Amino acid sequence: MKVIKWIVSRVLIPLLLALGIAYGVLYFISSKTGFNNPVTSILFAKPYQVSLAGTGSMYKTLYWDKKEGGPEDYSTALSQNSERVVPHLFPHVFLTYNNFTFEQPKIGFGDIVSFQGPDPETHEQVSFIKRVIGLPGDTIELRDGHVLRNEQVLLEPYTLKPRSTFGGSTVLECREVTIPQDHYFVLGDNRKLSFDSRFDLGFVEVGNIDSILPFGKQTNLRSFFRTASEENLLSTKEVLNIGEFVSLINGLRAELNLEPLQISSLLKSSATNRANSILTYNNFEIKGANGNSYFPGEMAKVGYNNPLTAEFLVQGYFDAEELFALRLESASFKNLLLEKAYQDIGVGVLNKEVDDCPTQVVVIHFGGYVPADYSSNTLNSWREAVKDLTKLSNNWEQAEGNDLYDQDKLEEVLSDIEEAINIANNILEKMEGKLWLSASDERDSARYEDLIDEINTGLEELDQEAEKKLDD
């Protein structure tokens, strides 16, 4: 008993007093200096600040900087509502050992969470901040711009625009999915500009979530929410002004001293045809099973022959500014918009029901031209071909009216020679002008080879018949 009293009086009580004093000092320092991090946040049950890149996937709830393509100035936004610029989140602690699990705080619907995940372009691990829309075991369906959670349409006043949620590469439009155990379905509030669970990011595992702002503690952010009544607004209609969209692109290109893109009627037709094919066959893939892209075939059908071509497609209902803003989320799309080699653009927009699912797809086709560069040997071979064929034609024209030769056969051969000369001259003219050969030119080139065989055969037959007449 004496030993126990000694331990309590000499060890436990001093230790508790020391810990209490240390806790108080740390709390005082944290409160007075603003010093905060996950450790002090756990100790004092206080949120800590999380820096944001301000790229717009959580706008308008969170800050979107002008430097990242958004509408907001840092200083102004900071003075108006600092928590939008540097939100205060609580550390999320998740521990498991054998059958024991400890989690604090619990993650709930509508919470804002930060976590680590793969960057969509580099695939390196980076920080994300999104909103929890589905919990483990929930069913999720994206339909007609809405999110259906457990078959109930969600009213989402925190989103930038109503009915703005459409499928991606992982969670497809009008396809119900069930969220796996210990995983969450997360979306950005700016749905048309958010890389999230709809895409390759997928469902987020609970252990990867490092911070959380519960929905009930988002009071200082609610003034930026919309009213629920706006959810009834229709967004599933074509709202894209193509001319305005291209003007936005050309404004950006002008800043970088790039030539403007011209709207091509041929590329508009090929893009529209691609959109129709995508929705008809419900196939949003860029390439077929053979690894070849689909769009060059559509461009060839409408007669667009420039050698540099590319395609970008996206599902959903976009106005010009929303579509232009996608460059901020997709580096590949931005690269296409700013590629100096492209001169032409065509946009196809199509609404259609796919398996009883209202769907819109936007297809953008790019085209450009660079001079062809043919070798001197290739050019000389075509020059010699024209020269030799012309000489051959002149020589055999002298045989017209000569009884030694079958005149019908002779006229047929001379016609073939003339056709071959025309093909050779056309190809030579394009090559000397550094123009690319079209599909029609390639067919003419194959025809030229056949003509040369026919001419050689015909001339050989004419010579043999003439020799036979002379022998007789």
C-alpha positions in Angstrom: 0.0 0.0 0.0 2.8 2.4 0.9 4.4 1.7 -2.5 1.2 2.6 -4.3 0.8 5.8 -2.3 4.4 6.7 -3.1 3.9 6.1 -6.8 0.7 8.2 -6.9 2.1 11.1 -4.9 5.6 11.1 -6.3 5.0 9.9 -9.9 1.5 10.1 -11.2 0.4 13.4 -9.7 3.5 15.3 -10.8 3.3 13.7 -14.2 -0.4 14.7 -14.6 0.4 18.2 -13.4 3.3 18.5 -15.9 1.2 17.3 -18.7 -1.6 19.7 -17.8 0.8 22.6 -17.7 2.3 21.6 -21.0 -1.1 21.3 -22.5 -2.1 24.7 -21.2 1.1 26.3 -22.6 0.7 24.7 -26.0 -3.0 25.8 -26.1 -2.0 29.4 -25.1 0.7 29.5 -27.8 -1.6 28.0 -30.4 -4.4 30.5 -29.6 -2.2 33.6 -29.5 0.2 32.9 -32.4 -2.2 31.1 -34.8 0.3 28.2 -34.9 -1.7 25.2 -36.0 -1.0 21.8 -37.5 -2.7 18.3 -37.4 -1.0 17.4 -34.1 -2.2 20.5 -32.1 -5.5 20.2 -33.9 -5.9 16.7 -32.4 -4.8 17.7 -29.0 -7.2 20.7 -28.8 -10.0 19.5 -31.0 -9.5 22.5 -33.1 -9.4 22.7 -37.0 -6.2 23.6 -38.7 -5.7 25.5 -42.0 -5.3 23.7 -45.3 -3.7 25.6 -48.2 -5.6 25.5 -51.5 -4.3 25.7 -55.1 -7.5 27.6 -56.0 -8.0 25.8 -59.3 -11.8 25.9 -59.2 -13.1 22.3 -58.7 -14.8 23.4 -55.4 -15.9 26.8 -56.6 -18.1 28.6 -55.5 -17.9 27.1 -52.0 -14.1 27.6 -52.0 -11.8 30.2 -53.6 -10.8 30.1 -57.3 -7.9 32.4 -58.2 -7.6 34.5 -61.3 -4.2 33.1 -62.0 -5.7 29.7 -62.3 -8.5 30.9 -64.7 -11.0 31.8 -62.0 -12.8 35.1 -61.3 -11.4 35.9 -57.8 -8.6 38.1 -56.4 -6.7 36.6 -53.5 -6.6 39.6 -51.3 -10.3 40.5 -51.8 -11.4 36.9 -51.3 -9.3 36.6 -48.2 -10.8 39.8 -46.7 -14.4 38.7 -47.5 -14.2 35.2 -46.2 -10.8 33.7 -45.2 -12.2 30.2 -44.7 -12.9 30.0 -48.4 -9.3 30.8 -49.2 -7.7 28.8 -46.4 -10.3 26.4 -45.1 -10.1 25.1 -41.5 -10.3 21.3 -41.5 -10.1 18.7 -38.6 -7.6 15.9 -38.8 -9.1 12.6 -39.7 -7.6 9.7 -37.7 -8.3 6.2 -38.9 -6.5 3.2 -37.3 -7.1 -0.5 -37.6 -5.5 -3.4 -35.7 -6.9 -6.9 -36.1 -10.6 -6.4 -35.6 -10.3 -3.1 -33.8 -11.0 0.1 -35.7 -10.7 3.7 -34.5 -11.9 6.6 -36.5 -12.3 10.2 -35.4 -14.2 12.1 -36.7 -16.6 9.9 -38.6 -17.1 10.8 -42.2 -20.6 11.8 -43.2 -22.6 12.9 -46.3 -21.8 16.5 -47.4 -18.5 16.7 -45.5 -15.5 18.3 -47.2 -12.5 16.1 -47.1 -8.9 16.3 -48.2 -6.9 13.2 -49.3 -4.1 12.0 -51.5 -4.7 10.6 -55.0 -3.1 10.3 -58.4 -2.8 13.4 -60.6 -4.9 12.9 -63.8 -2.0 14.0 -66.0 1.3 13.0 -64.2 -0.2 10.2 -62.1 1.9 11.4 -59.1 0.3 11.5 -55.7 -1.1 15.0 -55.0 -3.6 16.5 -52.5 -7.3 16.8 -53.4 -10.2 18.5 -51.6 -13.7 17.3 -52.5 -17.2 16.8 -51.0 -18.5 13.4 -49.8 -21.6 12.5 -51.8 -21.8 8.8 -51.2 -21.0 6.6 -48.2 -20.0 2.9 -48.1 -22.9 0.7 -49.3 -24.8 3.6 -50.9 -25.9 3.3 -54.5 -25.1 6.2 -56.8 -26.6 7.0 -60.2 -25.9 10.1 -62.4 -28.8 10.9 -64.6 -30.1 13.9 -66.5 -27.7 16.2 -64.6 -28.8 14.9 -61.2 -27.2 12.7 -58.6 -29.4 9.9 -57.3 -28.3 8.5 -54.0 -30.1 5.4 -52.9 -32.6 6.1 -55.7 -33.4 9.6 -54.3 -32.6 12.7 -56.3 -30.3 14.9 -54.2 -30.9 18.6 -53.8 -27.4 20.1 -53.9 -27.3 23.8 -53.2 -23.5 23.7 -52.7 -22.9 23.0 -56.4 -22.0 26.0 -58.7 -24.9 25.2 -61.1 -28.0 23.1 -60.8 -28.2 19.8 -62.7 -24.6 19.9 -63.6 -23.5 16.4 -62.7 -22.7 14.0 -65.6 -21.0 10.7 -65.9 -17.3 10.1 -66.5 -14.9 7.2 -67.4 -15.4 5.3 -64.1 -19.0 6.1 -63.1 -21.0 6.2 -66.3 -24.1 8.1 -67.1 -27.3 6.3 -66.0 -25.4 3.4 -64.6 -26.1 2.6 -60.9 -23.0 1.7 -58.9 -22.6 0.6 -55.2 -19.9 2.2 -53.2 -17.5 -0.5 -51.7 -16.9 -0.9 -48.0 -14.5 1.6 -46.5 -14.7 3.8 -49.6 -16.4 7.1 -50.4 -17.8 8.7 -53.5 -16.5 12.3 -53.7 -17.3 15.1 -56.1 -16.2 18.7 -56.6 -18.9 21.4 -56.2 -18.0 22.8 -59.6 -19.1 19.6 -61.2 -18.1 20.4 -64.8 -14.6 21.3 -63.8 -13.7 18.6 -61.3 -11.6 15.5 -61.6 -13.2 13.2 -59.0 -14.8 9.8 -58.3 -16.5 9.9 -61.7 -13.2 9.5 -63.4 -9.9 7.6 -62.8 -9.6 8.9 -59.3 -12.4 6.5 -58.4 -13.8 5.9 -54.9 -11.6 7.2 -52.1 -10.5 4.8 -49.4 -11.2 5.9 -45.8 -7.5 5.5 -44.8 -6.4 8.0 -47.5 -8.6 10.8 -46.1 -6.4 13.0 -43.9 -8.7 16.0 -43.1 -12.4 16.7 -42.8 -14.8 19.6 -42.4 -18.1 18.1 -41.3 -21.2 19.4 -43.1 -22.6 20.8 -39.9 -19.5 23.0 -39.4 -19.7 24.6 -42.8 -21.7 27.6 -41.5 -19.2 30.2 -42.8 -19.4 28.7 -46.3 -23.2 28.5 -46.6 -23.6 32.1 -47.8 -22.1 30.9 -51.1 -24.7 28.0 -51.6 -27.5 28.4 -54.0 -31.2 28.1 -53.1 -32.7 24.6 -53.4 -35.4 25.8 -55.7 -32.9 26.3 -58.5 -32.5 22.6 -58.8 -35.7 22.6 -60.9 -33.9 24.6 -63.7 -33.4 22.7 -66.9 -29.8 22.3 -67.9 -30.3 19.3 -70.2 -30.5 21.4 -73.4 -28.0 22.7 -75.9 -26.5 25.9 -74.5 -23.1 26.0 -76.3 -22.5 29.0 -78.5 -19.7 27.7 -80.7 -18.7 31.1 -82.0 -18.3 32.4 -78.5 -16.3 29.3 -77.5 -13.9 29.8 -80.4 -13.6 33.5 -79.6 -12.5 32.6 -76.1 -9.8 30.2 -77.5 -8.5 32.8 -80.0 -8.3 35.4 -77.2 -6.0 33.2 -75.3 -4.0 32.3 -78.5 -3.6 36.0 -79.2 -2.1 36.6 -75.8 0.5 34.0 -76.7 1.1 35.4 -80.3 -0.5 32.3 -81.9 -2.6 32.5 -85.1 -6.3 32.2 -84.5 -8.3 29.1 -85.2 -10.8 29.2 -88.1 -14.1 27.4 -87.9 -14.1 24.7 -90.5 -17.4 23.6 -92.0 -15.8 20.2 -92.9 -14.6 19.7 -89.3 -17.9 20.7 -87.9 -19.5 18.0 -90.1 -17.0 15.4 -89.0 -17.3 16.3 -85.3 -21.1 16.1 -85.6 -20.9 12.7 -87.3 -18.6 11.5 -84.6 -21.0 12.7 -81.9 -23.9 10.8 -83.6 -21.8 7.7 -83.8 -20.8 7.9 -80.2 -24.4 8.2 -79.0 -25.8 5.7 -81.5 -23.4 3.0 -80.4 -23.0 4.3 -76.8 -19.3 4.1 -77.3 -17.3 7.0 -75.8 -13.9 5.5 -76.6 -11.4 7.4 -78.7 -9.9 4.3 -80.3 -11.2 0.9 -81.5 -10.1 -2.5 -80.4 -7.4 -2.4 -83.1 -5.8 0.6 -81.5 -6.7 3.0 -84.3 -8.6 6.3 -83.6 -12.1 6.7 -85.0 -12.0 10.3 -85.9 -9.6 10.2 -88.9 -12.2 8.1 -90.8 -15.0 10.7 -90.1 -12.7 13.5 -91.3 -11.8 11.6 -94.5 -15.6 11.0 -95.2 -16.3 14.7 -95.3 -13.2 15.5 -97.4 -10.9 17.0 -94.8 -7.3 16.0 -95.8 -4.9 18.1 -93.7 -2.3 15.9 -92.1 -2.5 17.1 -88.5 -5.7 16.2 -86.8 -6.9 15.6 -83.2 -10.1 15.1 -81.2 -11.4 16.0 -77.8 -14.8 14.9 -76.5 -16.7 15.4 -73.3 -20.1 14.4 -72.0 -22.5 16.9 -70.5 -24.2 20.3 -71.1 -21.8 23.1 -71.4 -21.9 26.8 -72.2 -18.9 28.5 -73.9 -17.2 29.6 -70.7 -17.6 26.2 -69.0 -16.2 24.3 -72.0 -13.3 26.8 -72.2 -12.6 26.3 -68.5 -12.0 22.6 -69.0 -8.5 23.4 -70.1 -7.7 24.2 -66.5 -8.5 20.6 -65.5 -7.2 18.8 -68.6 -3.7 19.5 -69.7 -4.2 17.5 -72.9 -7.2 19.7 -73.8 -5.2 22.9 -73.1 -2.4 21.6 -75.3 -4.8 21.1 -78.2 -6.2 24.6 -77.8 -2.7 26.1 -77.8 -1.0 24.0 -80.4 0.4 26.4 -83.0 0.3 23.9 -85.8 -3.5 23.8 -85.7 -5.4 26.3 -87.9 -8.9 24.7 -88.1 -11.5 23.8 -85.5 -15.0 22.2 -85.7 -17.4 21.5 -82.9 -20.2 19.0 -82.9 -22.9 19.1 -80.2 -25.6 16.4 -80.1 -28.4 15.5 -77.6 -29.8 12.0 -77.8 -31.3 9.4 -75.5 -29.0 6.4 -75.0 -30.7 3.4 -73.4 -33.4 5.7 -72.0 -30.7 8.1 -70.7 -30.8 11.7 -71.8 -27.3 12.5 -73.0 -25.3 15.2 -74.7 -21.8 14.9 -76.1 -19.5 17.6 -77.4 -16.9 16.6 -79.9 -14.2 19.0 -81.0 -12.1 18.3 -84.1 -8.8 20.1 -84.7 -6.9 20.2 -88.0 -3.7 21.8 -89.1 -1.2 21.9 -92.0 2.6 21.7 -92.2 4.3 21.7 -95.6 5.2 18.3 -96.9 8.8 17.6 -97.5 9.5 15.2 -100.4 13.0 13.9 -101.2 14.8 15.0 -104.4 14.9 11.4 -105.6 11.1 11.2 -105.4 10.6 14.5 -107.2 13.1 13.6 -109.9 11.5 10.2 -110.5 8.1 11.9 -111.2 9.7 14.5 -113.4 11.4 11.8 -115.5 8.1 9.9 -115.6 6.4 12.9 -117.1 9.2 13.5 -119.6 9.4 9.9 -120.7 5.6 9.5 -121.1 5.4 12.7 -123.1 8.2 11.5 -125.4 6.5 8.1 -125.7 3.2 9.7 -126.6 4.7 11.9 -129.3 6.5 8.9 -130.9 3.4 6.6 -131.0 1.2 9.4 -132.3 3.2 9.1 -135.5 1.8 5.6 -135.9 -1.7 6.9 -136.3 -3.0 5.9 -139.8 -0.3 3.3 -140.2 -1.8 0.0 -141.4 0.9 -2.0 -139.6 -0.7 -1.1 -136.3 -4.1 -2.0 -134.9 -5.6 1.5 -134.7 -8.1 0.7 -132.0 -5.4 -0.8 -129.9 -3.2 2.2 -130.6 -5.9 4.7 -129.5 -6.4 2.7 -126.3 -2.7 2.8 -125.5 -2.4 6.6 -126.3 -5.4 7.2 -124.0 -3.7 5.3 -121.2 -0.5 7.3 -121.8 -2.5 10.6 -121.6 -4.2 9.6 -118.4 -0.8 8.5 -116.9 0.7 11.9 -117.8 -2.2 13.8 -116.2 -1.8 11.8 -113.0 2.0 12.2 -112.9 1.7 16.0 -113.6 -0.9 16.4 -110.8 1.2 14.5 -108.2 4.4 16.3 -109.3 2.7 19.7 -109.0 1.5 19.0 -105.5 4.9 17.6 -104.4 6.7 20.6 -105.8 4.2 22.9 -103.9 5.0 20.9 -100.8 1.3 19.8 -100.5 0.3 16.6 -98.9 -1.3 13.9 -101.1 -5.0 13.3 -100.4 -6.7 10.0 -100.3 -7.8 10.6 -103.9 -4.2 11.3 -104.9 -3.1 8.0 -103.3 -5.7 6.2 -105.3 -4.5 8.0 -108.5 -1.0 6.9 -107.7 -2.1 3.3 -107.5 -4.0 3.8 -110.8 -0.8 5.1 -112.3 1.0 1.9 -111.6 -1.8 -0.1 -113.2 -1.7 2.2 -116.3 2.0 1.7 -116.7 1.5 -2.0 -116.8 -1.3 -1.7 -119.3 0.7 0.7 -121.5 3.7 -1.7 -121.6 1.5 -4.7 -122.4 -0.4 -2.7 -125.1 2.8 -1.5 -126.8 4.3 -5.0 -126.7 1.2 -6.3 -128.5 1.3 -3.5 -131.1 5.0 -4.3 -131.9 4.3 -8.1 -132.1 1.3 -7.5 -134.5 3.4 -5.1 -136.7 6.3 -7.6 -136.9 3.9 -10.4 -137.9 2.5 -8.3 -140.7 5.9 -7.5 -142.0 6.9 -11.2 -142.0 3.7 -12.0 -144.0 
